[in-house]
Amino acid sequence: MSSGAAGPGRRAFVTGGAAAALAAGAGSSRAAEPVGGNLPHFHPALKDDLRFPLAWGTSPERDFAAWRRAARAQVEELLFTDRQDDTPYAPEFTAGVRSGGCTRQSVTLSLTRYERVRGSLLTPHGRGPFPAVLLLHDHGSKFDIGKEKLVRPWHDDTRLASAQAWADRYFDGRFVGDELARRGYVVLCLDALGWGDRGPLAYEQQQALASNLYHLGSSPAGLMAREDQRAAAFLAGLDRVDGRRVAAVGFSMGGYRAWQVAALSDDIAAAASVCWMTGLKEMMVPGNNTLRGQSAFHMLHPGLSRHLDIPDVASIAAPRPMLFFHGGQDTLFTADGVRVAHEKLRAVWRSRGAEERLRLKTWPEYGHVFNSAMQDEVYAWLDAVV
């Protein structure tokens, strides 16, 4: 048999949706080509194979606490980063600078045993312990700043210019961390790998970084998730913080990180996610930014979709208070994806008799932003639930 022939033994392994996809493309040179947005021609069959069997309501487990443990354990397994890391944080704090109604410090700590990480720590004036916010920065394909996107840098004029331009673009000129500190919250914001002091990563390097981490038994998304878990525990353990009143807040990739850390950490009492929630299938459509690779690796846990949809992972945090905002003009997430995700989230919180703890809102006039109007609603919501 020639090397180009497809014998009956080989074809016997092609069944079901895959066979239908191949049959539809038989005799056409296009059958083996990807279609728009880098999706393979058989992507509908792959989508059909995703049933999310571990989702609450689909899983045979009917005890919610037991389901949470099983779902979290499955996510934990697929982070590809050690589950237990008891490395001492060994924090080093700089002297405080008083300005803007708070004391500003840099803190350097061991989030994992691999690296020391520097972050910004803001403490309100007055007597604690205070409520606190783990503030999680976005991606934005802008790597020269990370924590500075959300906390006004007070020690670097070059980064201040870059940070102010970012705040003007996405936050109506505000620094979200500074606003929260003025409202009485301790704020901790750290650089993710590749940003700020841990970068800068170049856009085209992201795919190579992901490949190398996978080869080394880790992943960009898994490492970031582990570091956020550890950051939450560190913040909750500070003497100046009321450990029962720690929230996670983020925009864009930071919004993804906010609901993810709420799902994976019991140190988070509430989370506000702005502009990052969707159903997976509805996001995986031709032309979607996710399909370009590169940046997507920071929000991709290989194999997880065989078990849980994106909102199913966020639902592990139920019935704690959670807020999800979406901009109706946000081209990164389809309207169907947001609708599906919100329906799934609402069903889980309703099943717990806690629908009032879930805040879902689409702002039809806004795009991919966290502007002053959205911020003010988040701040008021935090004051009510934390």
C-alpha positions as CSV (number, residue, x, y, z in Angstrom):
1,M,0.0,0.0,0.0
2,S,1.4,3.4,-0.9
3,S,2.1,5.9,1.9
4,G,-0.6,8.2,0.6
5,A,-3.4,5.6,0.8
6,A,-5.9,5.5,3.6
7,G,-6.6,1.8,4.2
8,P,-9.7,0.5,5.9
9,G,-7.9,-0.2,9.1
10,R,-7.1,3.5,9.5
11,R,-10.6,4.7,8.5
12,A,-12.2,2.4,11.1
13,F,-11.0,4.7,13.9
14,V,-12.8,7.7,12.4
15,T,-16.3,7.7,13.9
16,G,-19.2,9.9,15.0
17,G,-18.9,13.7,14.6
18,A,-15.3,13.4,13.3
19,A,-16.4,11.1,10.5
20,A,-19.2,13.4,9.6
21,A,-16.8,16.3,9.4
22,L,-14.4,14.4,7.2
23,A,-17.2,13.2,5.0
24,A,-18.4,16.7,4.5
25,G,-15.0,17.7,3.3
26,A,-14.2,14.6,1.2
27,G,-12.8,15.4,-2.2
28,S,-12.0,19.0,-1.3
29,S,-8.5,20.4,-0.7
30,R,-10.1,22.7,1.9
31,A,-11.0,19.8,4.2
32,A,-7.5,19.8,5.8
33,E,-7.3,23.6,6.1
34,P,-8.2,25.7,9.2
35,V,-11.0,28.1,8.8
36,G,-11.3,31.7,9.9
37,G,-9.8,32.5,13.3
38,N,-7.5,29.5,13.3
39,L,-10.2,27.0,14.1
40,P,-9.9,23.6,12.4
41,H,-12.6,22.7,10.0
42,F,-13.9,20.0,12.4
43,H,-14.3,22.4,15.3
44,P,-18.1,21.9,15.5
45,A,-17.5,18.2,16.3
46,L,-15.0,19.1,19.0
47,K,-17.5,21.5,20.5
48,D,-20.2,18.9,20.5
49,D,-17.9,16.6,22.5
50,L,-17.7,19.1,25.3
51,R,-20.5,18.2,27.7
52,F,-19.0,19.7,30.9
53,P,-20.0,16.6,33.0
54,L,-18.7,18.0,36.3
55,A,-20.8,21.1,36.2
56,W,-23.2,21.7,39.1
57,G,-26.6,20.4,38.0
58,T,-25.0,18.0,35.4
59,S,-22.8,16.1,37.8
60,P,-24.4,13.2,39.6
61,E,-23.2,14.7,42.9
62,R,-26.2,16.4,44.6
63,D,-24.5,17.6,47.8
64,F,-23.1,21.1,47.0
65,A,-20.3,21.0,49.5
66,A,-19.1,17.6,48.1
67,W,-19.5,19.0,44.5
68,R,-17.4,22.0,45.4
69,R,-14.6,19.9,46.7
70,A,-14.6,17.6,43.7
71,A,-14.8,20.5,41.2
72,R,-12.0,22.4,42.9
73,A,-9.9,19.3,43.1
74,Q,-10.3,18.8,39.3
75,V,-9.2,22.4,38.6
76,E,-6.3,22.1,41.1
77,E,-5.1,19.0,39.3
78,L,-5.0,20.8,35.9
79,L,-3.1,23.9,37.1
80,F,0.1,21.9,36.5
81,T,1.7,23.6,39.4
82,D,2.4,22.1,42.9
83,R,-0.7,22.1,45.0
84,Q,1.1,22.6,48.3
85,D,3.8,25.3,48.5
86,D,4.5,26.2,52.1
87,T,7.5,28.5,51.3
88,P,7.6,31.2,53.9
89,Y,6.5,34.5,52.4
90,A,9.4,36.3,54.2
91,P,8.0,39.7,53.4
92,E,10.3,42.8,53.1
93,F,8.5,46.1,53.4
94,T,9.8,49.5,52.4
95,A,9.3,52.5,54.6
96,G,5.8,53.9,54.2
97,V,5.1,57.1,52.2
98,R,1.9,58.9,53.4
99,S,-0.1,60.5,50.5
100,G,-3.6,60.4,49.2
101,G,-5.2,59.3,52.4
102,C,-3.1,56.2,52.7
103,T,0.4,54.8,53.4
104,R,2.2,53.5,50.4
105,Q,4.7,50.7,50.6
106,S,6.4,48.2,48.4
107,V,6.5,44.7,49.6
108,T,8.6,41.9,48.3
109,L,7.6,38.3,49.1
110,S,7.9,34.7,48.0
111,L,4.7,33.8,46.3
112,T,6.2,30.4,45.4
113,R,9.5,28.8,46.0
114,Y,10.7,29.8,42.6
115,E,10.8,33.6,42.8
116,R,10.5,36.7,44.9
117,V,7.9,39.2,43.7
118,R,7.4,42.9,44.4
119,G,4.0,44.4,44.9
120,S,2.3,47.6,46.0
121,L,0.7,47.7,49.4
122,L,-1.7,50.6,50.4
123,T,-3.0,51.0,53.9
124,P,-5.7,53.5,54.9
125,H,-5.0,56.0,57.6
126,G,-6.7,55.2,60.9
127,R,-7.0,52.2,63.1
128,G,-7.3,48.7,61.7
129,P,-7.9,46.0,61.1
130,F,-9.3,47.0,57.7
131,P,-11.2,45.2,55.0
132,A,-8.9,44.4,52.1
133,V,-8.8,44.0,48.3
134,L,-6.5,41.7,46.3
135,L,-6.3,43.9,43.2
136,L,-5.5,42.0,40.0
137,H,-4.1,43.7,36.9
138,D,-5.2,43.1,33.3
139,H,-3.2,41.8,30.3
140,G,-3.8,44.4,27.6
141,S,-0.7,43.3,25.7
142,K,1.1,46.0,27.7
143,F,3.9,44.6,29.7
144,D,6.0,47.5,30.9
145,I,3.6,48.0,33.8
146,G,1.6,45.6,35.8
147,K,0.6,46.7,39.3
148,E,1.1,50.3,38.2
149,K,-2.0,49.9,36.0
150,L,-4.1,50.0,39.1
151,V,-1.9,51.6,41.8
152,R,-0.3,55.0,41.1
153,P,3.5,54.6,41.1
154,W,5.0,56.9,43.6
155,H,8.7,56.1,43.0
156,D,9.2,56.0,39.2
157,D,8.3,58.9,36.9
158,T,8.7,56.8,33.7
159,R,6.2,54.3,34.9
160,L,4.0,57.0,36.1
161,A,3.6,58.4,32.6
162,S,2.8,55.0,31.2
163,A,0.4,54.1,34.0
164,Q,-1.5,57.4,33.7
165,A,-2.0,56.9,30.0
166,W,-3.4,53.4,30.8
167,A,-5.6,54.8,33.5
168,D,-6.9,57.4,31.1
169,R,-7.6,54.8,28.5
170,Y,-9.5,52.3,30.6
171,F,-10.3,53.8,34.0
172,D,-11.4,57.4,33.3
173,G,-8.0,58.5,34.6
174,R,-8.5,56.9,38.0
175,F,-6.1,54.5,39.8
176,V,-8.5,51.9,41.1
177,G,-6.2,50.9,44.0
178,D,-5.8,54.5,45.2
179,E,-9.6,54.9,45.1
180,L,-10.1,51.7,47.2
181,A,-7.5,52.8,49.7
182,R,-9.2,56.2,50.1
183,R,-12.4,54.3,50.8
184,G,-10.8,52.3,53.7
185,Y,-9.5,49.2,52.1
186,V,-6.0,47.7,52.4
187,V,-4.9,47.1,48.8
188,L,-2.3,44.6,47.6
189,C,-1.4,44.5,43.9
190,L,1.4,42.3,42.5
191,D,3.0,41.8,39.1
192,A,2.1,38.6,37.2
193,L,5.0,36.9,35.4
194,G,5.9,39.0,32.4
195,W,4.7,42.3,33.6
196,G,6.3,45.3,35.3
197,D,9.2,44.2,37.5
198,R,8.8,40.6,36.2
199,G,9.1,41.7,32.5
200,P,8.6,43.2,30.2
201,L,7.5,40.3,28.1
202,A,7.1,41.0,24.4
203,Y,3.8,40.1,22.7
204,E,5.3,37.5,20.3
205,Q,7.2,35.8,23.2
206,Q,4.0,34.7,24.9
207,Q,3.6,31.5,22.9
208,A,7.2,30.5,23.5
209,L,6.9,31.2,27.2
210,A,3.8,29.0,27.3
211,S,5.5,26.2,25.4
212,N,8.5,26.2,27.6
213,L,6.4,26.2,30.8
214,Y,4.4,23.3,29.4
215,H,7.6,21.4,28.7
216,L,8.7,22.1,32.3
217,G,5.5,20.7,33.7
218,S,3.8,24.0,34.4
219,S,1.7,26.5,32.6
220,P,1.3,30.3,32.5
221,A,-2.3,30.2,33.7
222,G,-1.6,27.6,36.4
223,L,1.3,29.5,37.7
224,M,-0.7,32.7,37.8
225,A,-3.6,31.0,39.6
226,R,-1.2,29.5,42.3
227,E,0.4,32.9,42.8
228,D,-3.0,34.6,43.2
229,Q,-4.0,31.9,45.8
230,R,-0.9,32.6,47.8
231,A,-1.3,36.4,47.5
232,A,-4.8,36.0,48.9
233,A,-3.6,34.1,51.9
234,F,-0.7,36.5,52.5
235,L,-3.1,39.5,52.4
236,A,-5.6,37.8,54.7
237,G,-2.9,37.1,57.2
238,L,-1.6,40.6,57.6
239,D,-2.1,42.1,61.1
240,R,-3.6,45.3,59.5
241,V,-6.3,43.2,57.7
242,D,-9.5,41.7,58.9
243,G,-9.0,38.3,57.4
244,R,-12.7,37.6,57.1
245,R,-13.2,40.7,54.8
246,V,-10.9,40.2,51.9
247,A,-12.2,40.7,48.3
248,A,-10.7,40.1,44.9
249,V,-11.2,42.8,42.2
250,G,-10.0,42.9,38.6
251,F,-10.6,44.1,35.1
252,S,-10.2,42.1,31.9
253,M,-7.6,39.4,32.6
254,G,-7.7,40.7,36.2
255,G,-11.5,40.0,36.1
256,Y,-10.7,36.4,35.1
257,R,-8.2,36.2,37.9
258,A,-10.7,37.6,40.4
259,W,-13.3,35.0,40.0
260,Q,-10.7,32.3,39.6
261,V,-9.0,33.0,42.9
262,A,-12.5,33.2,44.6
263,A,-13.2,29.7,43.3
264,L,-9.8,28.4,44.5
265,S,-9.2,30.2,47.7
266,D,-11.3,30.3,50.9
267,D,-9.4,33.4,51.9
268,I,-11.6,35.5,49.4
269,A,-14.9,36.5,50.8
270,A,-16.2,38.2,47.7
271,A,-15.1,39.0,44.2
272,A,-15.8,41.6,41.5
273,S,-15.0,40.7,37.9
274,V,-15.3,43.4,35.2
275,C,-15.2,42.4,31.5
276,W,-14.2,38.7,31.7
277,M,-17.0,36.1,31.7
278,T,-18.3,34.0,28.9
279,G,-19.3,30.5,27.9
280,L,-16.4,28.7,26.4
281,K,-18.2,27.4,23.3
282,E,-19.6,30.8,22.5
283,M,-16.2,32.4,22.8
284,M,-14.6,29.9,20.5
285,V,-15.9,31.4,17.2
286,P,-14.1,32.6,14.1
287,G,-12.6,36.0,14.6
288,N,-12.5,35.9,18.4
289,N,-9.3,37.3,19.9
290,T,-8.8,34.1,21.9
291,L,-8.2,32.1,18.8
292,R,-5.0,34.0,18.0
293,G,-3.0,32.1,20.7
294,Q,-0.4,34.3,22.4
295,S,-2.3,36.1,25.1
296,A,-4.8,33.3,25.5
297,F,-2.3,31.1,27.2
298,H,-2.6,33.2,30.4
299,M,-6.2,32.1,30.7
300,L,-6.1,28.5,29.5
301,H,-5.8,25.4,31.6
302,P,-5.4,22.4,29.2
303,G,-8.0,19.7,29.6
304,L,-10.3,21.7,31.9
305,S,-13.0,22.1,29.3
306,R,-13.4,18.3,29.3
307,H,-14.9,18.8,32.8
308,L,-16.2,22.3,33.4
309,D,-17.3,25.4,31.4
310,I,-15.8,28.7,32.4
311,P,-18.8,29.8,34.5
312,D,-18.8,26.4,36.1
313,V,-15.4,27.1,37.5
314,A,-16.5,30.5,38.8
315,S,-19.5,28.8,40.5
316,I,-17.2,26.9,42.8
317,A,-17.2,30.2,44.8
318,A,-20.9,30.1,45.4
319,P,-22.7,31.2,47.5
320,R,-20.3,33.9,48.4
321,P,-21.0,37.4,47.0
322,M,-19.9,37.8,43.4
323,L,-20.2,40.6,40.8
324,F,-19.8,40.3,37.1
325,F,-20.0,43.4,34.8
326,H,-19.9,43.3,31.0
327,G,-19.7,46.0,28.4
328,G,-22.3,45.5,25.7
329,Q,-19.9,46.9,23.1
330,D,-17.1,44.7,24.3
331,T,-15.9,42.8,21.2
332,L,-13.9,40.2,23.1
333,F,-17.0,38.4,24.4
334,T,-20.0,37.5,22.3
335,A,-23.5,38.4,23.6
336,D,-24.4,34.7,23.5
337,G,-21.3,33.9,25.6
338,V,-22.2,36.4,28.2
339,R,-25.8,35.3,28.3
340,V,-25.0,31.6,28.6
341,A,-22.5,32.3,31.4
342,H,-24.9,34.6,33.3
343,E,-27.6,32.0,33.1
344,K,-25.3,29.3,34.4
345,L,-24.1,31.5,37.3
346,R,-27.6,32.5,38.2
347,A,-28.8,28.9,38.3
348,V,-26.1,27.9,40.7
349,W,-26.6,30.9,43.1
350,R,-30.4,30.3,42.9
351,S,-29.9,26.7,43.8
352,R,-28.2,27.9,47.0
353,G,-31.0,30.3,47.9
354,A,-28.4,33.1,47.4
355,E,-29.4,34.8,44.2
356,E,-29.3,38.2,45.9
357,R,-25.5,37.7,46.5
358,L,-24.9,37.5,42.7
359,R,-24.7,40.8,40.8
360,L,-24.9,40.5,37.0
361,K,-25.0,43.5,34.8
362,T,-24.4,44.4,31.2
363,W,-23.7,48.1,30.4
364,P,-25.0,48.4,26.8
365,E,-23.3,51.7,26.1
366,Y,-19.8,50.6,27.2
367,G,-17.0,48.5,25.7
368,H,-14.0,46.9,27.3
369,V,-13.5,49.4,30.1
370,F,-13.8,49.8,33.8
371,N,-14.8,53.5,33.8
372,S,-15.9,55.7,36.7
373,A,-19.6,54.8,36.6
374,M,-18.7,51.1,36.8
375,Q,-16.2,51.6,39.5
376,D,-18.6,53.6,41.7
377,E,-21.1,50.7,41.5
378,V,-18.3,48.2,42.4
379,Y,-17.2,50.3,45.4
380,A,-20.8,50.6,46.7
381,W,-21.3,46.9,46.2
382,L,-18.0,46.1,48.1
383,D,-19.1,48.3,51.0
384,A,-22.3,46.3,51.2
385,V,-20.9,42.8,51.1
386,V,-17.4,42.8,52.6
